[in-house]
Amino acid sequence: MLEALKPQPEDQILMLMDQFRADTRADKIDLGVGVYRNSQGVTPVMGAVKSAERQLWESQTTKGYTSLIGDPAFVDAMRDLVIGDAVDPARLAGAASVGGTGAIRLGLDLARLAAPQATVHIPDPSWPNHRAIVAAIGMPMKTFRYFDADENALDMPGMIADLGAVAAGDVVILHGCCHNPTGSDPTPAQWADIVAALSGTGAVVLVDLAYLGLGDGIEADAAATRMLLAGLPEVIVAVSCSKNFGLYRDRAGVVLVSGQSAAQAALVRANLATLNRLSYSFPADHGARLVEMILADAALRAEWTEELSEMRNRINALRRDLAEALRDAAGSDRFAHFGSQRGMFSRLGATPDEVRRLREDHAIYMVGDGRMNIAGLAKEDIPRLARAIAEVCG
Ligand code: PMP
């Protein structure tokens, strides 16, 4: 029966990683996969995580099962971090997930249980896995206007028109901060317009929050999610702890859902528990437990906050340096947006052929749509990168 399986398309980013590894040029530059690297080019285990792991090793007395929604203390700690007091906690239900991807999957599975024929609206462009997950679970899908590539700016009129026209019960995916792949987020005033456009439609928003704290700081980065929660009756928030806690492979994440009443929250919690039961019973606990310990302990939390600020400041300094180097190399301001965009990614606005030439002629690796992981860049590589971009795309 297995012969009936169809070959699957190779993941573009993983393929690029293999090509990069095989490239023997000493000065190659990897702007592909979305991981943070420090000034030594390493994706480190954060100090607060190491300390929490040490404490956990000493204090943990059992590895017995948690609950189907994971450790409730982790879910509550993430609720406090992400949502604060934006909604009455009685209206909220949550469950630990397998990373941010698992949280998105869980949120969409919940939506599908409630409304199997609901259309899922995805920003154009978006993280490619959004489209892939929606296709895999068989929900109808549409894109809405988000970014104007010619202007290198949000298409606000297009977005507001598209979002105002979504049907009741539909699901709208929004990136809470640090939009992947464009690095362009709405301003607080634009978010207010988005909330206004959605309110009254009866649509459910799914906020993908994979980069909390890596844009302008935790409070600023959580503001849009809180605004959506405060302004709309039903919101699903899919949170990843992969980047901001550096826990990539430990797969820590959480889905938080605000319903219209405490009774609805209880119903949501029971459905999340069942969905977990059907796929893996109990979500992984190790990474989630570390996050909970860090958030609950003043010293660990202060250490983590400091390390997160260092990561954010480094990314934003790299952004400014790259924008400046490109201004000098290209003799124009056409790349100035790299300095003001936020998060790990920006898009070069290069053609597929230019992306290929950067790779083949200059050993510079970026995803085919010109997405660059600025958080993976070494400061010393910026002048060479800027010269190559100016030469190929100038
Ligand atoms: N959403 C977005 C927009 C992302 O970029 C990522 C990570 N690349 C995720 C969700 C999921 O992250 P993870 O499953 O690794 O926690």
Residues whose N, C-alpha, C, O or C-beta is under 5 A from the ligand:
A	BS01	PMP	G34 V98 G99 G100 T101 G102 W127 N180 D208 A210 S240 C241 S242 A252
